[in-house]
């Protein structure tokens, strides 16, 4: 199962984090880490596949799905009233 976001959703979330960087510095850094793992997944799957390091392919797939997984987790905890999430598009 894939949990991909389209580029418009990624951009909308990133713009919110940039606009609220001062009020939410940890959330800003966490989203940057999520995007870094996402880029690493997209960049790494081809070399992993062609160098026959197939054990890395699942890690790359996880990285590619990381933003969607993170947003899904944030929706879940926001709905449970455990963590407020202002950037969700509900």
C-alpha positions in Angstrom: 0.0 0.0 0.0 1.3 3.4 -1.0 0.8 6.6 1.0 2.0 9.2 -1.5 1.1 12.8 -1.5 1.0 14.9 -4.7 3.4 17.8 -5.1 0.7 20.4 -4.4 0.0 18.9 -1.0 3.7 18.7 -0.2 4.1 22.3 -1.3 1.1 23.5 0.8 2.5 21.8 3.9 6.0 23.1 3.3 4.7 26.7 2.8 2.8 26.4 6.1 5.9 25.3 7.9 8.0 28.1 6.4 5.4 30.7 7.3 5.2 29.4 10.9 8.9 28.6 11.4 9.3 30.8 14.4 6.2 29.5 16.3 6.8 25.8 15.5 10.6 25.3 15.0 10.6 21.6 16.0 7.7 20.9 13.6 9.6 22.7 10.8 12.7 20.7 11.4 10.7 17.4 11.6 9.0 18.1 8.2 12.4 18.9 6.7 13.7 15.5 8.0 10.6 13.8 6.4 11.3 15.5 3.1 15.0 14.6 3.3 14.1 10.9 3.8 11.6 11.2 0.9 14.3 12.6 -1.5 16.8 9.9 -0.3 14.2 7.3 -1.2 13.7 8.6 -4.7 17.4 9.1 -5.4 18.5 5.8 -3.9 16.2 3.2 -5.4 17.8 3.2 -8.8 21.4 2.7 -7.6 20.2 0.2 -5.1 18.4 -1.8 -7.8 21.2 -1.7 -10.4 24.0 -2.4 -7.9 22.0 -5.5 -6.8 21.7 -4.2 -3.3 18.1 -5.3 -3.2 18.0 -5.2 0.6 18.0 -1.4 0.2 14.9 -1.2 -2.1 12.4 -1.7 0.8 14.1 1.2 2.7 13.8 3.3 -0.4 10.2 2.5 -0.8 9.7 3.4 2.9 11.4 6.7 2.2 9.3 7.4 -0.8 6.2 6.9 1.3 7.5 8.8 4.4 5.6 12.1 3.8 2.3 10.2 3.3 2.9 8.1 6.4 3.8 11.1 8.5 0.6 13.0 7.3 -1.5 9.9 8.0 0.0 9.6 11.5 -0.6 13.3 12.2 -4.2 13.0 11.1 -4.7 10.1 13.4 -3.3 11.8 16.5 -5.0 15.1 15.6 -8.4 13.3 15.4 -7.7 11.6 18.8 -7.0 15.1 20.3 -3.5 14.1 21.4 -1.6 16.5 19.1 -2.8 19.6 17.5 -2.0 19.9 13.8 -2.8 23.3 12.2 -1.6 22.5 8.7 -4.0 19.7 8.0 -6.4 20.4 5.2 -9.6 19.0 6.6 
